[in-house]
Amino acid sequence: METMKLRSHIGINGILQIQIPTDLKNTSVEVVVVLEPLPSEETQPQYNAWGKLTTKESMTEAVTQIQQLGKTVGLDKNSIREMIEEGRRF
């Protein structure tokens, strides 16, 4: 008995085509097929640059932190204009 594990793709027509070369010739065999759908990209866990699991909650928290940081270090419009004018002088 020989066990093989392989990956294949079922096309839009819904037909799975498998071609497996064997050393057997001119003999009857019993074949067992187990179909196990692979998870799609959407269902696989996603990780951020630091290796932490990305969830809806973690993304919401990150956005909140970015907004808070913007408020903390935010500059008023006059300060930005002054910095632009100062940069033009050089």
C-alpha positions in Angstrom: 0.0 0.0 0.0 1.3 3.5 -0.9 0.0 6.7 0.7 0.4 10.0 -1.2 -0.5 13.5 -0.1 -0.8 16.2 -2.7 -2.5 19.5 -3.4 -4.6 20.3 -6.3 -7.1 22.9 -7.5 -10.7 22.3 -8.5 -11.6 24.5 -11.4 -14.7 26.6 -11.9 -16.4 23.5 -13.5 -16.2 21.7 -10.2 -14.2 18.8 -11.6 -11.1 17.5 -9.8 -8.5 16.0 -12.1 -5.7 14.0 -10.6 -2.9 12.3 -12.5 -0.6 10.2 -10.4 2.2 8.2 -11.9 2.8 4.8 -10.3 5.1 1.8 -10.7 2.0 -0.5 -10.9 0.9 -1.7 -14.3 -2.0 -3.9 -15.5 -3.5 -4.4 -12.0 -6.6 -3.4 -10.1 -6.3 -1.0 -7.2 -8.5 0.6 -4.6 -8.2 4.4 -4.4 -9.4 6.4 -1.4 -9.8 10.2 -2.0 -10.3 12.6 0.9 -11.1 16.2 0.0 -10.2 18.8 2.6 -10.7 22.4 1.5 -7.7 24.6 2.3 -8.3 27.8 4.2 -8.5 30.9 2.0 -6.3 33.9 2.5 -9.1 35.6 4.3 -9.5 32.9 6.9 -5.7 32.5 7.6 -4.5 34.5 10.6 -2.7 37.7 9.7 0.2 39.1 11.7 1.6 42.6 12.0 5.3 43.6 11.5 6.0 42.7 15.2 4.6 39.2 14.8 1.4 39.9 16.8 -1.9 38.6 15.6 -3.9 41.2 13.8 -7.6 41.3 14.8 -10.4 43.8 14.4 -9.9 44.9 18.0 -6.1 45.4 17.5 -6.7 47.5 14.3 -9.2 49.7 16.1 -6.8 50.2 19.0 -4.0 51.1 16.6 -6.2 53.7 14.8 -7.2 55.2 18.2 -3.6 55.4 19.3 -2.6 57.1 16.0 -5.4 59.6 16.4 -4.4 60.3 20.0 -0.7 60.8 18.9 -1.9 63.2 16.3 -3.7 65.3 19.0 -0.7 65.1 21.3 2.0 66.3 18.8 -0.4 68.2 16.5 0.7 71.6 15.3 -1.6 74.5 14.7 -1.9 75.9 11.2 0.1 79.0 12.0 3.0 76.9 13.2 3.0 74.8 10.0 2.9 78.0 7.8 5.8 79.5 9.8 7.9 76.3 9.3 7.2 76.3 5.6 8.3 79.9 5.3 11.4 79.2 7.4 12.2 76.3 5.0 11.9 78.5 2.0 14.5 80.9 3.3 17.2 78.3 2.8 
